[in-house]
Structure formats: structure tokens, C-alpha cells
């Protein structure tokens, strides 16, 4: 059931059994009353072809006309209320100590003359603190065992329900699964909140949504593991008590031994009577010390048997539920994938359904592949254009720089050549002038005389 807080306009949700109760808004912390009537959300479901909180138990529904259902809140099937168990255990402990109090033997009566009630009373009151805690733990644990036993009886009663009546159909398929779910919702409220009914309800609702027996089988395996872990976790407190009770008994024994040994006084060895009295007190103290361990061990042994017996019965109950799901529920689920028995139409429908599913998956994968190929081609073209533009730009820049360098080099060469040609022209002009002057004068060439040597002729 959905409604809104009138103060902060926050959307809230509550179970149908909470209708009319006063709660606090988690948003603004103001008190508000949950409305008695179903809100507009359920009305909208009814307007879309859904039939209220709980559907009729007859007829079949298609996917579009699936009724709107509100599942009940699951209670813990195996963990009792710890505070209630503690209260019961404390009351029983106080009653036990109160009943045995009048039977406490006087100090003058020797232990050998105790009757049964006097022995039990002194056993509890000699180490009052340790004994009281041990008895409290024992009664608390036995209260948990008793409350778990009541829950187990409730679960076994639910196993007797005809959850999947054969009158509704030999098999469960997509056409009549809604009828079976409605039958589960119409079971007695006292028994439908059980492991058996809840597991069948979850399996049918999953099959209604997915129409796949394999998914339902996997879900049932997971739910079986969850239920087994939940039941195993409910024994944590009991195992803690089974461990703590003997340990407290040993602690009481150590305390008694410490007091007994501390009371020994052998200071006057010449007084034999005093030594004998001291030894008597020590031995009496040792006997009292071991009584705490005796009480703890007896309580632990008594607790161990019903706890393990209860665990065995709960395991058997889980085994029966798993067997029902595997041997009755799952074989009756027909999702159309296992047609046989010569039913050609069913086989053809299954083949067509499989081919359609495969074709749909193939087309989906093909479209996805085509989309990726187009993206790759587009990216490749974009990268090619960018690379070509970069290469062209680099080539133009390099050619421009090269042309400038060649032009500058040619300009320098032409300038140098022009200078050389000018100098050559000046030299030729000077040579012509010199030749012209030589043409007007004779040039006489005289031969130099030979020198005489030491042995030359005169």
C-alpha cells in the first residue's frame, strides 16, 4: 500500500496489515495514520485491467492482464524472539531457586546425610553466582529449543497442504500458472507463512514472469541454500550456551579451589588436632568446588540431546521441501521447450519459437556488428582525411621554404657572376688599351750577356 505524508509530501509504502496504524514519517518525523482504503496506485492497476489486491482463483491470465497481488510479509521460520526466550528462561530460573530454597541443609548436617532435595539445594546455593548464571543459560537455551520446536511443528503442518492441486491442471504452463498462484494466495493465513508455501509461491511467480523452467530450478536451489543457512544460523546462540555452561562450571571450581587452599593454616605443626581440622576444611572446600563443575556438565549434557534432535528434524523438514520441489513442482512446469510424446504441433511451436529467438539474436548481433563497422569506417575516413591534409600542408610548407632558399641562392650566384663579369670586362678594356699603345711603339728585346766561368774561354 502506497501513500504520501501530508507534511513533507514524501511517498511511503506500508503492508496491508498496517492499515489504520499511527507511525512516524521517516522524512519529517511527524506522526501520521496509514489510510484504511487502498490508494490511487491500486486503482490505477485496476484501471489497466488488474483486479485489486487479490485475484480470483479461477481463469487464466495473459501477460498484459496479469493481476496485481500483494505478497504477505515473511516471518522468520526458525529464529524465535530472543527477548521472549530470555524472559521465559529467567522466570523458570527464579522459580527453580525459589522452590529449592527451603530445602537448604543446615551447616551442622554432614554431606553424607543429605537427602536428594538438600543435595540439589546446596549444589545450587554453595556457588550461588556461578550456579545462577549456569541455570539461567540452561533455561534460556531450553526456552529457545521449545520455541523452535513450536515453529517446526508449524512448518510440518504446512507440509500437509495441497499447494499444487491436480484439479487445476496436470501441468503448469503460462496459461494456467496464474490460477495456481491465486490458489496459493487463498491458502489459510495461519499456514501460508511457511518455508514450503513461500518457496512454492516464489517459484510460481518467477515462472509466471520468465516462463522458463531452468530459471525456476536455479532459483529453487538458491532458495534451498538460503533456508539451510538460515536454520543453521539459528543454532549459534544454543552452541554458545553449550560452550559457556561447562566453562562457567570450571571457573566456579577454580574459585572454590582458591578459597579452599587459601584457608589452609599449618603454622603450628605441634598441634595435630589443629592440622586435622584445617585438612578437613580444605577437603570440604575441594568437594564444594567440584560441585560447580558437576552441575555445569550435567546441564550441558541435558541441553545437548534436545538441541541435536531438533537440528535433525529441521534438516529432515528441509529435505522434504526440496524433494517436493524437485519431484512434484519442477516436473509439472511446462515452458514449451520440452514438447514430446508425438505432439507435432507442440514440437513445431517449440522449433519455431527457438528459430525466432535465434533469428532475433542473430539480427541483433548483425545490426550491432554493422553499426560498429560503420563507426570504424567513419573513423578511418576521418583519420585519412586528417592525415592527407597534414601531409599536404607539410609538403606546401617545405616547398615554399625550399623555393625561398633556391631563389636566395640564385640571387647570390647571379650577383657574384655579375661582379666577376664586370671585373673581367674592366681587365679586357685595360688589355685593349695596352695593346693599342704597343701597336705604336717597338719593343726591343735584348739578350743578356753570358757570364764567364772559371774554366770558360776568354
ABEGO torsion letter per residue (X at the ends): XBBBBAAAGBBBBBBAAABGBBBBBAAAGBBBBBBABBBAAAAAAAAAGBAEABBBABEBBBAAABBBBBBBBBBBAABBBAAAAAAAAAAAAAAAAAAAAAABBBAABBAAABBAAAAAAAAAAABAAAAAAAAAAAAAAAAAAAAAAAAAAAAAAAAABBABBAAAEABBBAAAAAAAAAAAAABBAAAABBAAAAAAAAAAAAAAAAGBAAAAAAAAAAAAAAAAAAAAAAAAAAAAAAAAAAAAAAAAAAAAAAAAAAABBAABAABAAAAAAAAAAAAAAAAAAAAAAAAAAAAAAAAAAAAAAAAAAAAAAAAAAAAAAAAAAAAABBAGAABBGGBAAAAAAAAAAAAAAAAAAAAAAAAAAAAAAAAAAAAAAAAAAAAAAAAAAAAAAAAAAAAAAAAAAAAAAAAAAAAAAAAAAAAAAAAAAAAAAAAABBBBBBBBBBBBBAABBX
